[in-house]
Amino acid sequence: MSLYRPVTIGPLALDGNVFFAPLSGVSTSPVRKLAREFGANLVYSEMIKAQGVVHGNIKSRHYLEMDPDEHPVGVQLADADPKALVEAAHAALDRGADLIDLNCGCPVKKVVKTECGAALLKDPPLIGRIIRELRAAVPDHIPVTLKIRVGWDGLNKNGPHVAKIAEDNGAAAVTVHGRTREQLYSGRVDLEMIAKVKAAVSIPVIGNGDILTPEDAKRMLETTGCDGVMVGRGAVGNPWLFGRIRAHLEGRPAPEPGVDEKRKGLVRMLALLCASHGDYTGVRMMRKFVGWFTHGVPGGKRFRGDMMEIEDPAVLAAFIDARFGVRLGGLDEDEAPARVAAGED
Ligand SMILES: Cc1cc2nc3c(=O)[nH]c(=O)nc-3n(C[C@H](O)[C@H](O)[C@H](O)COP(=O)(O)O)c2cc1C
C-alpha cells in the first residue's frame, strides 16, 4: 500500500496525509492557499492567542481570516484558559475553520511564561480538561486536535502520556514535533518518541520535524508508523515539496522544480498576496517572501535588490516574468555560478 493515503481526523476525511504546519508570521491565508494548490492536504493558521481573540485584539482577529479556496484549514489556538479557548474556537468556526487545534508545543519564553504552548505539557490533566471542554463546545463535525512536542525536557518525555489523555478526552488526532521544549530547534527529531506516541493511541498521529525532502517524509512514516506528516520550514519558499513528497510516497519520480516552475510560483504568490492583502501590503509581503523563492538561485541577491524598488504589482509581475529564469538578475544562468561562488548570493 502507498504511504500516501487518505486520513480521517474524526469526522474530517482528507484526501492525503501531507500537511502544512502552523508557522507564526508565515502561514497566512495566501501562503496556506499556495500550499493547498501545491498539494498540502490540510493547512493550519498560525498560533492565535485565545485571549487576544476574546478581547477583540485586531491582530488576533485578523489571523482568523481565511479564504474559501484554502479549505480544509485548521485554526490553531494557544491558551491555558478553557473558557477563552472555547470562545475563540467559536470565533474561528464563525470564520469557517474546519478543525480546532490546541498548541501544546510553542517553546517561546513569553508564551510558556503564561503557562501556554509547551508549558501545558507539564500539566497533562489541564490538557485533558481543555480538550474535553473544546470537544463539548464545538459541533460534532469539527475535530479537536492538539500539537505537542515529545516532552518538556530530556527527563520528561511524556508525549505518549499526554497524547493518551487527549485521546481519552476527545482529541481526534495528535501532531508530534519530535523535539522537547528544552531543545527548541536544536538537535535531531526523535523518531523513536514519535513511534511511542503512535503506539500509545488509536487516533491518527501526525509526525513532524525536519522533513526537508521527500525521503525525509518517507523515513518519518516508515520509522514511526505515523499516519501522516506535517511539513513546516522545508516548505517555506518551496511549496513544490508537497507534490514531491506525494510522488515519492507513491513510488513516482519526484524531481526538484526547474527555474521556470519557480518563476510561475512567484507570480502566483504575488497574485495571491495582493488579492488577500491589497496591492500596497501585498507588494511588501512579496518582497519578504521573495527571499524564500530565490534562495540559492544564481543571481538571486541582485534580483531581490532590484525588485525592492518596484511598487506596482503589475510592474512587479512583469519584472519577475522577464528577469526570473532565463536572465535572472541580468545574468545568463551559465555565467551565474561564478558570481555565486564569489559570494554574490
Ligand atoms: C518561524 C516558525 C514559526 C512557528 N510557529 C508555530 C505556530 O504558530 N504553531 C505551532 O504549533 N508551531 C509553530 N512552529 C513549529 C512548526 O510548526 C514545526 O513544528 C517545527 O518547525 C518543526 O517542523 P519543521 O522542521 O518541518 O519546520 C513554528 C516554527 C517556526 C520555525
The ligand as an SDF file (V2000), in Angstrom:
LIG
                    3D

 31 33  0  0  0  0  0  0  0  0999 V2000
    9.0300   30.5990   12.2810 C   0  0  0  0  0  0  0  0  0  0  0  0
    8.2890   29.4770   12.9430 C   0  0  0  0  0  0  0  0  0  0  0  0
    7.0340   29.7030   13.4340 C   0  0  0  0  0  0  0  0  0  0  0  0
    6.3210   28.6760   14.0540 C   0  0  0  0  0  0  0  0  0  0  0  0
    5.0590   28.9070   14.5000 N   0  0  0  0  0  0  0  0  0  0  0  0
    4.3320   27.8720   15.0330 C   0  0  0  0  0  0  0  0  0  0  0  0
    2.9900   28.0560   15.4440 C   0  0  0  0  0  0  0  0  0  0  0  0
    2.4220   29.1440   15.3290 O   0  0  0  0  0  0  0  0  0  0  0  0
    2.3340   26.9820   15.9490 N   0  0  0  0  0  0  0  0  0  0  0  0
    2.9350   25.7480   16.0940 C   0  0  0  0  0  0  0  0  0  0  0  0
    2.3100   24.7940   16.5620 O   0  0  0  0  0  0  0  0  0  0  0  0
    4.1990   25.5610   15.7030 N   0  0  0  0  0  0  0  0  0  0  0  0
    4.9030   26.5810   15.1760 C   0  0  0  0  0  0  0  0  0  0  0  0
    6.1670   26.3510   14.7380 N   0  0  0  0  0  0  0  0  0  0  0  0
    6.7030   24.9770   14.7740 C   0  0  0  0  0  0  0  0  0  0  0  0
    6.3980   24.2660   13.4640 C   0  0  0  0  0  0  0  0  0  0  0  0
    5.0230   24.1280   13.2400 O   0  0  0  0  0  0  0  0  0  0  0  0
    7.0420   22.8660   13.4420 C   0  0  0  0  0  0  0  0  0  0  0  0
    6.5310   22.1090   14.4970 O   0  0  0  0  0  0  0  0  0  0  0  0
    8.5530   22.9220   13.5770 C   0  0  0  0  0  0  0  0  0  0  0  0
    9.1090   23.9720   12.7960 O   0  0  0  0  0  0  0  0  0  0  0  0
    9.1960   21.5950   13.1670 C   0  0  0  0  0  0  0  0  0  0  0  0
    8.8160   21.2420   11.8510 O   0  0  0  0  0  0  0  0  0  0  0  0
    9.7490   21.5670   10.5730 P   0  0  0  0  0  0  0  0  0  0  0  0
   11.1110   21.0060   10.8770 O   0  0  0  0  0  0  0  0  0  0  0  0
    9.0610   20.8690    9.4300 O   0  0  0  0  0  0  0  0  0  0  0  0
    9.7850   23.0450   10.4280 O   0  0  0  0  0  0  0  0  0  0  0  0
    6.9110   27.3850   14.1730 C   0  0  0  0  0  0  0  0  0  0  0  0
    8.1850   27.1730   13.6860 C   0  0  0  0  0  0  0  0  0  0  0  0
    8.8930   28.1960   13.0760 C   0  0  0  0  0  0  0  0  0  0  0  0
   10.2670   27.9180   12.5650 C   0  0  0  0  0  0  0  0  0  0  0  0
  1  2  1  0
  2  3  1  0
  2 30  2  0
  3  4  2  0
  4  5  1  0
  4 28  1  0
  5  6  2  0
  6  7  1  0
  6 13  1  0
  7  8  2  0
  7  9  1  0
  9 10  1  0
 10 11  2  0
 10 12  1  0
 12 13  2  0
 13 14  1  0
 14 15  1  0
 14 28  1  0
 15 16  1  0
 16 17  1  0
 16 18  1  0
 18 19  1  0
 18 20  1  0
 20 21  1  0
 20 22  1  0
 22 23  1  0
 23 24  1  0
 24 25  2  0
 24 26  1  0
 24 27  1  0
 28 29  2  0
 29 30  1  0
 30 31  1  0
M  END
$$$$
